[in-house]
Amino acid sequence: MTTISGDAATVFRSLHHGRTASGPLILPGPWDAASARAFADAGFRALATPSAGVSAVLGYADGSAPADEMFAAVARIVRAVAADGVMVTADLEDGYGLPPAELVERLLETGAVGCNLEDSDRVTGLLTDPAEHADRLSHIRAAAGDRLVINARTDTFLRGDRTAPDAGPAIARCRLYAQAGADCVFPILAPAELLPEITRAVPAPVNAIALPNGPSPRELGELGVARVTFGGGLHRRTMAAVADMAAALWAQGNAETA
């Protein structure tokens, strides 16, 4: 069992601050031990698992992987890079309905230094009440102490009206979650033009997702973002390459037998 001390979480937490000169903290998303090793070998000192990619590797749709399998997968990823001092934060979706103390202890057992927790129910797909979610975050913070870096994701842009996006609801939730003890907030899919408003209004580092046709990580940093993650995007790009390779092999095999 790999156990990460509070000191490692403190180091990881510190990486979210003072990013103006160096650009945002870029956290690639490994979906298994092999991809984690690839990112570590490239020089990254911290990684952020994506639930979508990990679920796919486990044979589940995003949001459908059982908690036991997700924790086991995170532990394998941590184990693959722990000897090099690479830190891992885990996407735990909505927390799987686990009590705060159990959620914290199970995550700490994997060796992860942090977690991503979203404010929509993975069963219903609906946004949770912000006050209730903030209360849950405060209990998770109390159970974790300083041993975990909590990234509170809000799904207001994911679930709301994308034709007329408004920063207000995301800002309100992010401020509430920061007050509840979140170290970082994540208004996923926030339009780039709203990020400066959000980062100015929220008293915590802001995480943004890098999308294929969106701003680069460096450009997101120029908009005020402190941390950049990729969701399941890197896994999807890899699988697209695998699909191309498979199609080429199939074509080659059929040509040779024709």
C-alpha positions in Angstrom: 0.0 0.0 0.0 1.4 3.4 -0.9 0.7 6.2 1.6 1.2 9.8 0.8 2.0 12.1 3.7 0.5 15.5 4.4 3.8 17.0 3.3 3.2 15.7 -0.3 -0.2 17.2 -0.4 1.2 20.5 0.9 3.8 20.5 -1.9 1.0 19.8 -4.5 -1.2 22.5 -3.0 1.7 25.0 -3.3 2.0 24.3 -7.0 -1.4 25.9 -7.6 -0.2 29.3 -6.4 2.0 32.0 -7.8 1.6 30.8 -11.4 1.6 34.1 -13.2 5.3 34.0 -14.3 5.6 30.3 -15.0 2.2 29.7 -16.5 -0.5 27.3 -15.2 0.1 24.0 -13.5 -0.4 21.5 -16.3 -1.7 18.1 -15.2 -1.9 15.4 -17.9 -4.5 12.7 -17.3 -3.2 9.1 -17.2 -5.8 6.4 -17.6 -3.6 3.5 -16.5 -0.1 2.7 -15.1 1.5 2.6 -18.6 0.3 6.1 -19.6 1.2 7.4 -16.1 4.8 6.2 -16.7 4.9 7.9 -20.1 3.9 11.3 -18.6 6.3 10.8 -15.8 9.1 9.9 -18.1 8.4 13.1 -20.1 9.1 15.1 -17.0 5.7 15.8 -15.4 5.8 15.8 -11.6 2.1 15.7 -11.0 -0.8 14.0 -12.9 -4.6 14.1 -12.7 -6.6 10.9 -13.5 -9.7 11.4 -15.7 -12.8 9.3 -14.7 -13.8 9.0 -18.4 -10.4 7.5 -19.4 -10.1 5.2 -16.4 -13.7 4.0 -16.8 -13.1 3.2 -20.4 -10.0 1.1 -19.6 -12.0 -0.7 -17.0 -14.7 -1.5 -19.5 -17.3 1.0 -18.3 -19.0 4.1 -19.7 -18.0 7.4 -18.0 -19.8 7.6 -14.7 -20.5 3.9 -14.5 -17.3 2.4 -13.0 -17.8 1.0 -9.5 -16.0 2.8 -6.7 -13.9 -0.3 -5.8 -12.6 -0.6 -9.3 -11.9 3.1 -9.6 -9.9 3.2 -6.3 -7.9 0.1 -7.4 -7.1 1.8 -10.7 -6.0 5.0 -9.0 -3.7 2.9 -6.7 -2.1 1.2 -9.7 -1.4 4.6 -11.4 0.0 6.0 -8.1 2.2 2.9 -7.7 3.6 3.2 -11.2 5.1 6.7 -10.6 5.5 7.0 -6.8 9.1 5.9 -6.8 9.9 9.0 -8.9 8.1 11.3 -6.5 5.3 12.0 -9.1 2.1 13.1 -7.4 -1.4 11.9 -8.5 -4.7 13.5 -7.9 -7.8 11.4 -8.7 -11.1 12.2 -10.4 -13.7 10.7 -8.0 -16.8 12.0 -9.9 -19.5 12.7 -7.3 -17.8 10.7 -4.5 -19.8 7.5 -5.2 -22.2 8.3 -2.3 -19.5 7.4 0.2 -19.5 9.1 3.7 -16.9 11.8 3.8 -14.6 9.9 6.3 -14.7 6.7 4.2 -14.1 8.6 1.0 -11.1 10.3 2.4 -9.5 7.1 3.9 -10.1 5.1 0.8 -8.5 7.8 -1.4 -5.5 8.1 1.0 -5.0 4.4 0.8 -4.4 4.7 -2.9 -1.5 7.1 -2.2 -3.2 10.0 -4.1 -2.6 13.6 -2.9 -5.9 15.0 -4.1 -9.3 14.5 -5.7 -11.7 16.1 -8.1 -15.3 16.1 -6.8 -18.2 17.3 -9.0 -21.5 18.8 -8.0 -23.8 16.8 -10.3 -25.3 13.4 -9.5 -23.7 10.8 -11.7 -27.0 8.8 -11.6 -29.5 11.5 -12.4 -27.1 13.9 -14.1 -28.7 16.8 -12.2 -26.8 19.5 -10.4 -26.9 19.1 -6.6 -28.1 21.8 -4.3 -25.1 24.1 -3.9 -25.5 24.5 -0.1 -25.8 20.7 0.3 -22.7 20.2 -1.8 -20.7 22.8 0.1 -21.7 21.1 3.3 -20.5 17.8 2.0 -17.2 19.4 0.9 -16.7 20.9 4.4 -17.1 17.4 6.0 -14.6 16.0 3.5 -12.2 18.8 4.3 -12.6 18.1 8.0 -11.9 14.4 7.5 -8.9 15.0 5.2 -7.3 17.9 7.1 -4.3 19.0 5.0 -3.7 15.5 3.6 -5.6 16.0 0.4 -5.9 18.8 -2.2 -9.6 19.2 -3.0 -10.6 20.4 -6.5 -14.3 21.3 -6.5 -15.8 21.0 -9.9 -19.0 22.8 -10.8 -21.1 21.6 -13.7 -23.1 24.7 -14.3 -21.8 25.2 -17.9 -22.0 21.4 -18.6 -25.6 21.2 -17.5 -26.8 24.8 -18.3 -27.8 26.8 -21.3 -24.7 26.8 -23.6 -26.3 29.3 -26.0 -26.4 32.0 -23.4 -23.6 31.2 -20.9 -23.6 33.3 -17.7 -20.7 33.3 -15.2 -22.9 34.2 -12.3 -24.1 30.7 -11.2 -20.6 29.2 -11.5 -19.0 32.1 -9.5 -21.6 31.7 -6.8 -21.0 27.9 -6.5 -17.2 28.3 -6.7 -17.1 30.9 -4.0 -19.3 28.7 -1.8 -17.1 25.7 -2.4 -13.9 27.7 -1.6 -15.5 28.8 1.6 -16.3 25.2 2.5 -12.6 24.3 2.2 -11.9 23.5 -1.5 -8.3 24.3 -2.4 -9.1 24.8 -6.1 -12.3 25.2 -8.1 -13.2 23.8 -11.6 -16.0 25.5 -13.6 -15.7 22.8 -16.3 -16.4 24.0 -19.9 -16.5 27.6 -18.9 -16.2 29.7 -22.1 -12.8 31.3 -22.5 -14.3 34.7 -22.6 -15.8 34.2 -19.1 -12.6 32.9 -17.4 -11.2 36.3 -16.5 -14.4 37.3 -14.8 -14.5 34.0 -12.9 -10.8 34.0 -11.8 -11.2 37.6 -10.5 -14.3 36.8 -8.5 -13.3 33.5 -7.0 -10.9 33.4 -4.0 -9.2 30.2 -5.0 -7.1 28.9 -7.9 -9.2 28.1 -10.9 -8.9 24.9 -12.9 -9.8 24.9 -16.6 -10.1 22.1 -19.1 -7.9 22.2 -22.3 -10.0 21.3 -25.3 -8.7 20.4 -28.8 -10.0 23.5 -30.5 -9.8 25.8 -27.5 -7.0 28.0 -26.0 -3.7 26.4 -25.2 -2.7 25.8 -21.6 -0.5 28.9 -21.8 -3.3 31.0 -23.2 -5.6 29.7 -20.4 -3.0 30.9 -17.9 -3.1 34.3 -19.5 -6.9 34.3 -18.8 -6.2 33.8 -15.1 -6.3 30.0 -14.8 -3.9 28.4 -12.3 -4.4 24.8 -13.3 -5.1 23.0 -16.6 -6.4 19.5 -16.9 -7.6 17.5 -20.0 -10.5 15.4 -18.9 -10.7 12.3 -21.1 -9.3 14.2 -24.0 -5.8 12.6 -24.0 -7.3 9.1 -23.8 -9.6 9.8 -26.7 -6.7 11.1 -28.8 -4.7 7.9 -28.0 -7.7 5.7 -28.9 -8.1 7.5 -32.2 -4.5 6.6 -33.0 -5.1 3.0 -32.0 -8.2 2.9 -34.2 -6.2 4.2 -37.2 -3.5 1.6 -36.5 -6.2 -1.2 -36.2 -7.8 -0.1 -39.5 -4.4 -0.1 -41.2 -3.6 -3.6 -39.9 -7.0 -4.9 -41.0 -6.6 -3.4 -44.5 -3.1 -4.9 -44.8 -4.2 -8.3 -43.6 -7.1 -8.3 -46.1 -4.9 -7.1 -48.9 -2.4 -9.9 -48.3 -5.2 -12.6 -48.3 -7.1 -11.2 -51.3 
